[in-house]
Amino acid sequence: MQTNVSIAEGVYLIGVNDRRTALFENIWPIPYGVSYNSYLIRDDKCALLDTVEFGSEGAYLDRIEEILGERELDYLVVNHMEPDHSGEIGTVLKRYPSVKLIGNAMTRKILLGYTGDLGDRFMEVKDGDSLSLGKHTLHFYMTPWVHWPETMMTYESTEKILFSADAFGTFGATDGAMTDALTDLAEYREEMRRYYSNIVGKYGGMVQKALAKLSSLDVKTLCSLHGPVWSRQAGEVIGLYDKWSRCEADEEAVIIYASMYNNTAHMANHIADRMAERGVTGVKVYDVSKTHLSYLISEIWRCRYVMLGSCAYNADMFPLMELLCNSMLHYGLKNRELAIFGSCSFGGGGVRSLRKFAEASGWELMCEPVEVTGTATPANLAKFEPLADAVAERIKAGRK
Ligand SMILES: Cc1cc2nc3c(=O)[nH]c(=O)nc-3n(C[C@H](O)[C@H](O)[C@H](O)COP(=O)(O)O)c2cc1C
């Protein structure tokens, strides 16, 4: 059983680590696990903020009781209805029959499908509403579509804590370091970007709206539903979410290729070598068949310069490259610069489809695509010189 952590006077984190689930949302790998965070405020009135993933009920109730003792739970604030946080609402309702659920009109609608109509056990709040618990006061802010329509955030003004739902969350269990007094953002940065891009990335515009709405609040502590509590580094975490939701990238380059028989792979290696030769360091190369989509999306979120290569496959690009490209269109990521290459044997298809992706994404082509019929002979590899020159020049100019 994990330990309850006091994060301010009367405010507790009840975090549950999950290292058993292989795929978050049954799609995104979580090799370092994930935490589901719930928070409890003990005051004249006691309020729980969100619950945890279904299946943690025994330990979860014990941990609430460890803080409340014989006292009743007065409120359960539902900032986010996604099942990894709402999974134990039913358990809490059963154990505390007089608890009132707090949410917005959309929360009520979504709840209907899970708990049925709660009647006057549901207390609807609107943007800017407040609720005093005694020493602590909760203020409710509607932040729809970060990343579900009912998402709201709750600000506690005495301790200046923002309970931010999934915003500012990260993959990675907390491993005994549940606040940034005991860990560092550096430990989580990669997993946080992967979480942001995979889960929230499609809703960058709504993240920007939420950040603007909350910008006047004095936030000392960020309590997200996933990962550590951020106080010392709260500003940096907000800065990262701001950057990623503006589609801002580092001046870095990534090469991702799809290859059945290594011809396109040879070309990808050749481009990386030519980059190094021209003084462009730090280029990362990935095989789309080997590295999970989750990491590729996160890498593209990191890098301004993206080079995509695909063999021709049934008059199209390779299916896994198509999945990556379709995913990027789904997320609507902007502000990337693109180079395209690939190999074919007869009518082509890979580069042709990648060109269509360039048009659909709006990513600027840095140079003419290179398509090679057959293998990476010296004569064929020589065709990559203009591509290498153009891309290297861009990156070096960007890094100045
Ligand atoms: C299932 C399959 C479908 C293919 N479809 C096409 C095609 O539509 N057009 C084409 O020019 N070549 C096609 N090819 C040939 C490959 O694209 C070609 O051999 C290419 O050089 C392979 O590159 P790679 O070594 O990077 O996998 C196909 C090959 C396979 C195995």
The ligand as a Gaussian input file, in Angstrom:
#p B3LYP/6-31G(d) Opt

LIG

0 1
 C        4.145000      -5.977000     -50.780000
 C        4.980000      -5.091000     -51.660000
 C        4.365000      -4.099000     -52.360000
 C        5.121000      -3.262000     -53.190000
 N        4.485000      -2.273000     -53.868000
 C        5.211000      -1.469000     -54.689000
 C        4.568000      -0.451000     -55.436000
 O        3.371000      -0.254000     -55.376000
 N        5.330000       0.332000     -56.223000
 C        6.684000       0.166000     -56.348000
 O        7.331000       0.889000     -57.069000
 N        7.312000      -0.798000     -55.635000
 C        6.619000      -1.615000     -54.800000
 N        7.229000      -2.586000     -54.077000
 C        8.669000      -2.723000     -54.187000
 C        9.414000      -2.011000     -53.072000
 O        8.883000      -0.738000     -52.803000
 C       10.874000      -1.890000     -53.463000
 O       11.444000      -3.170000     -53.480000
 C       11.660000      -0.990000     -52.557000
 O       12.971000      -0.873000     -53.018000
 C       11.695000      -1.557000     -51.135000
 O       12.341000      -0.659000     -50.298000
 P       12.879000      -1.149000     -48.895000
 O       14.066000      -2.005000     -49.138000
 O       13.218000       0.098000     -48.155000
 O       11.800000      -1.924000     -48.262000
 C        6.512000      -3.435000     -53.276000
 C        7.115000      -4.438000     -52.556000
 C        6.363000      -5.268000     -51.752000
 C        7.036000      -6.355000     -50.977000

